[in-house]
Amino acid sequence: MKQKIIIALVLILGLAIHTEAKDGVKIGLREGNKAPEIAEQSIDGKELKLSSLEGKLVLIDFWASWCPPCRRENPIVVEAYEEFKNKKFQNGNGFTVFSVSLDKSKEAWERAIKADELSWDYHVSDLKGWHSKYAAVYGVRGIPTNFLIDGDGVIIAKNLRGAALKATLKELLK
């Protein structure tokens, strides 16, 4: 019985490691990999998909209302969003943020979005805190954590904080 379980786990792990997108790019968490899909509920209960933003540069931002470093980083992300949302990039038309909250309280999450003036349209959470499905998929062990993906959904940078976010976006301009 133990051998069957071990064999099944090895097969599943092998399939996960070799997962490829339709275009042949490996799906994973390293730069050059296609970012895993995120399909999660918004504050108003609608499902939002990361793949719906294909063609844009997207910052996938893992954060929470209760996280002081996240809240200190939010004004920098807002500033970058406002400056670059309508710009043309080498591989992307426009820039947006896809926020994934690790909150458990919908009310606290909503209050933080309003208080920090997070004006982009893509805010999702399963309200499971550290047990968030997508925190696990993306290997998030601390927040804030972010991934910058290009217009094809390929990860081009990770954990851009402070001035590094705007500097990277400037380098990627067309």
N, C-alpha and C positions, 0 to 999 in steps of 0.2 A: 504494500500500500504506500509506504513512504517513497519507494522508488517511482511509482506512478505520479505522485504529487511533485517530486523533484523534477521529473521529466517534463511534466506539464508546465511547471514554472520556468524551466529553461526554454521551452518552446515559446511561451508567451513573452519572455524577456527578449528572446531573439527576434521575434516579430516586432516588438516595440523599438528595438535598437535600429532596425532596418526599415522603418516606416518612411515612405517617400510620398511627397505630394504628387499630384497629377503631372506636373512639369518635370518630375525626376529629381527635384531638389529634396534633400533629406529634411524631414521634420524633426526639429530638436531645439535645444536651448543655447547652442553655440552660435557665435557670429558666423554668418554664411548659411545657417539652417533656416528653413521656413518655420515661422512661429506657429506653435500649436493653436488650433482654433479655440476661440472662447465664444460660447453661446450662453448667455446668462440673463437674468431678469434685471430690468431697470427699476427705478423707484416707482414708476407708474405701472409696473407689472408686465411690460412688453419685453419680449426677448430681443436682445441686441447681439449681433454677431460681429466679431472682429473682421471676418472676411468681407463684410459689407463695406468696409473702408478701403478695399483694394484700389490702388491707384494713388493713394495718399501716403505721405509719411505719417506714421502713427507712433506715439509714445504710449506704450502699455505701462500704466502706472499703478503699482500695488501700494495701497496706503490704508489708513483708518482714521476716523475722527478722534480717537483716543491716543493717537501717536504724536507726541510733540515734535519729533524730527520731521514727520510728514507734514504737519501743519506749518512748520517753518519753511519747508521746501515749496509749499503750494503757491506762494506769491511769485516765486521764480518760474514755476511751470505756467502760471497764468500769464506772466509777462512774455514768455516765449511763445505761448499760444497766440496771444494778441498780435505779436510782431510777425509771426510766420504763417498764420493760418491761410493766407491767400497767396503765398509765394510759390514759385515753380522751382522744383528741385531736379537734380540729375535723374532721379528715378522716383518721381512722385509729384503730384499736382496738389499743392496745399498740405497743411500740417494740422493734425488734431491729436487729441488725447483720448485714450480709452482707459478710464479709471476703473480699477477693480478694488472694491473696498473689502477690508477684512473686519468690518463692523458686525456686531450682533444686533444692534439696535437700529431699526429703520429711522427712527426719529433723530437719533444722534447723527447718523449718516447724512440725512437730509439737512439738518441744521448746519453741519460743517460745510456742505456744498454751498449753501447760501452765504454763510459767514465768510468763507474764503473766496467767494465769487468765482467758483469753478464753472465758467460759462460755456464750456463745450457740452455737446449733447450725449456723450457716451459715458454713463455712470452705471456700473453693474455691481451686484453683490448677491450672494446666496445667504447672507446674514448668518454664516456659520463661523465667523471669526477665523482663528487659526486652522480650523477644520475645513476651510474653503476648498472646494474642488480644484479651482484654478490656481490657488496658491500651491497646492500639491503638484499639479501638472507642470507648473513653471519653477518648481524647486525653491519657492520663496521661504527663506529661513529668518528673514528680518525685513522690516520696512522702514523707510521707503525703499522699494526695489523697482527698477524700470527697465524696459527693453524698447529700443527704437527700431522700428521696422520700416523698410522701404515700400514703394508702391507695389511690389510683388509679394509683400508679406515676409520678406527675408530679414532676419535680425542683422542689423548693421552696427549696433552699439548697445552696451548695457550699463546700467547704473550711472547715468549722466546726471550729476548733481551740480547745483550752483551754476557758475559761469560755463561749465563744460557743456551744458545742454545747448545754450545759445551759440557757443563757439562751434559745436558740431553741426548745428543746423546751418550756420553761415557757410561752413565748408562745403555743405551739400547743395547749396544754391546753384541754379543753372547759370 
